Amino acid sequence: MSTVESLVGEWLPLPDVAEILDISITRVHSLIEERSLVALRVGERNIRSVPAAFILDGQVVDSLRGTIVVLADAGYSDADLVTWLFTADESLRGRPVDALREGRKTEIRRRAQTLAW
């Protein structure tokens, strides 16, 4: 198991994401292309999957897309940005992904923007 796989813990294969969000699998692919979601190949079968924490109450975490874009613009690969989002930070009292789920997007985006410098 890779570091990013173990950091995230729970992963959802794309068909499961479609079912949870009540959308088609092609729409899930569009969300990934639009950078609203990030999918990585994980597990023994190397299946494209999304971190379960990216979904909250049957919807994609609202502030996720902008944060993904900021991190990607800073040069982060998909694996690197997922690692950053799921790595605990004592100054945040948790992980950046948890702060996003709690609605603290300004603080997380500000931190993400500083990574580009």
C-alpha positions as CSV (number, residue, x, y, z in Angstrom):
1,M,0.0,0.0,0.0
2,S,1.4,3.4,-1.0
3,T,1.7,6.3,1.5
4,V,-1.1,8.2,-0.1
5,E,-3.4,5.1,0.1
6,S,-2.7,4.7,3.8
7,L,-3.1,8.4,4.5
8,V,-6.5,8.5,2.9
9,G,-7.8,5.2,4.3
10,E,-11.2,5.0,2.7
11,W,-11.4,5.1,-1.1
12,L,-14.5,4.9,-3.4
13,P,-14.3,3.3,-6.8
14,L,-15.8,5.6,-9.5
15,P,-19.1,3.5,-9.8
16,D,-19.6,4.0,-6.1
17,V,-19.0,7.7,-6.4
18,A,-21.7,7.8,-9.2
19,E,-24.1,6.0,-7.0
20,I,-23.5,8.1,-3.9
21,L,-23.8,11.3,-5.9
22,D,-26.8,9.9,-7.9
23,I,-25.2,10.8,-11.2
24,S,-23.9,8.9,-14.2
25,I,-20.4,7.5,-14.4
26,T,-19.7,9.8,-17.3
27,R,-20.6,12.7,-15.1
28,V,-18.1,11.4,-12.5
29,H,-15.5,11.4,-15.2
30,S,-16.4,15.0,-16.1
31,L,-16.1,16.1,-12.4
32,I,-12.6,14.6,-12.5
33,E,-11.7,16.4,-15.7
34,E,-13.1,19.7,-14.3
35,R,-10.9,19.2,-11.2
36,S,-13.9,19.1,-8.9
37,L,-12.6,15.6,-7.8
38,V,-9.3,13.8,-8.0
39,A,-9.1,10.1,-8.7
40,L,-6.0,7.9,-8.2
41,R,-5.3,4.3,-9.0
42,V,-5.2,2.4,-5.8
43,G,-5.5,-1.1,-4.4
44,E,-4.4,-4.5,-5.7
45,R,-6.4,-4.1,-8.8
46,N,-5.2,-0.5,-9.5
47,I,-8.7,0.9,-9.8
48,R,-9.4,4.6,-10.2
49,S,-10.9,5.7,-6.9
50,V,-11.7,8.9,-5.0
51,P,-11.1,9.6,-1.4
52,A,-14.3,9.1,0.5
53,A,-13.7,12.3,2.5
54,F,-14.2,14.3,-0.7
55,I,-17.9,13.5,-0.5
56,L,-20.1,14.9,2.3
57,D,-23.9,14.4,2.7
58,G,-24.2,13.0,-0.8
59,Q,-22.3,15.9,-2.5
60,V,-18.8,16.7,-3.4
61,V,-17.3,18.9,-0.7
62,D,-18.2,22.4,-1.9
63,S,-14.7,24.1,-1.5
64,L,-12.7,21.1,-2.9
65,R,-12.5,22.2,-6.5
66,G,-10.9,25.6,-5.8
67,T,-8.4,24.0,-3.5
68,I,-7.5,21.4,-6.1
69,V,-7.0,24.0,-8.7
70,V,-4.8,26.1,-6.4
71,L,-2.6,23.1,-5.5
72,A,-2.4,22.0,-9.2
73,D,-1.4,25.5,-10.2
74,A,1.4,25.3,-7.5
75,G,2.7,22.3,-9.4
76,Y,1.3,19.5,-7.3
77,S,0.5,16.2,-9.0
78,D,-2.8,14.5,-8.1
79,A,-1.0,12.2,-5.7
80,D,0.9,15.1,-4.1
81,L,-2.2,17.2,-3.6
82,V,-4.2,14.3,-2.1
83,T,-1.2,13.7,0.2
84,W,-1.2,17.3,1.3
85,L,-4.9,17.4,1.9
86,F,-4.7,14.2,4.1
87,T,-1.6,15.0,6.1
88,A,-2.2,16.2,9.6
89,D,-1.1,19.7,10.4
90,E,-0.8,20.6,14.1
91,S,-1.4,24.3,13.4
92,L,-4.8,23.3,11.8
93,R,-5.7,20.8,14.6
94,G,-6.2,18.2,11.9
95,R,-6.0,17.6,8.2
96,P,-6.7,20.2,5.5
97,V,-9.4,18.0,4.1
98,D,-11.2,18.0,7.5
99,A,-11.0,21.8,7.6
100,L,-12.6,21.9,4.1
101,R,-15.3,19.6,5.3
102,E,-15.9,22.0,8.2
103,G,-16.2,25.0,5.9
104,R,-12.8,26.5,6.6
105,K,-11.9,27.0,3.0
106,T,-10.3,30.4,3.3
107,E,-7.6,29.2,5.7
108,I,-6.8,26.2,3.6
109,R,-6.7,28.1,0.3
110,R,-4.4,30.7,1.8
111,R,-2.0,27.9,2.9
112,A,-2.3,26.2,-0.5
113,Q,-1.5,29.5,-2.3
114,T,1.7,29.9,-0.2
115,L,3.0,26.6,-1.6
116,A,3.4,28.1,-5.0
117,W,6.1,30.5,-3.8
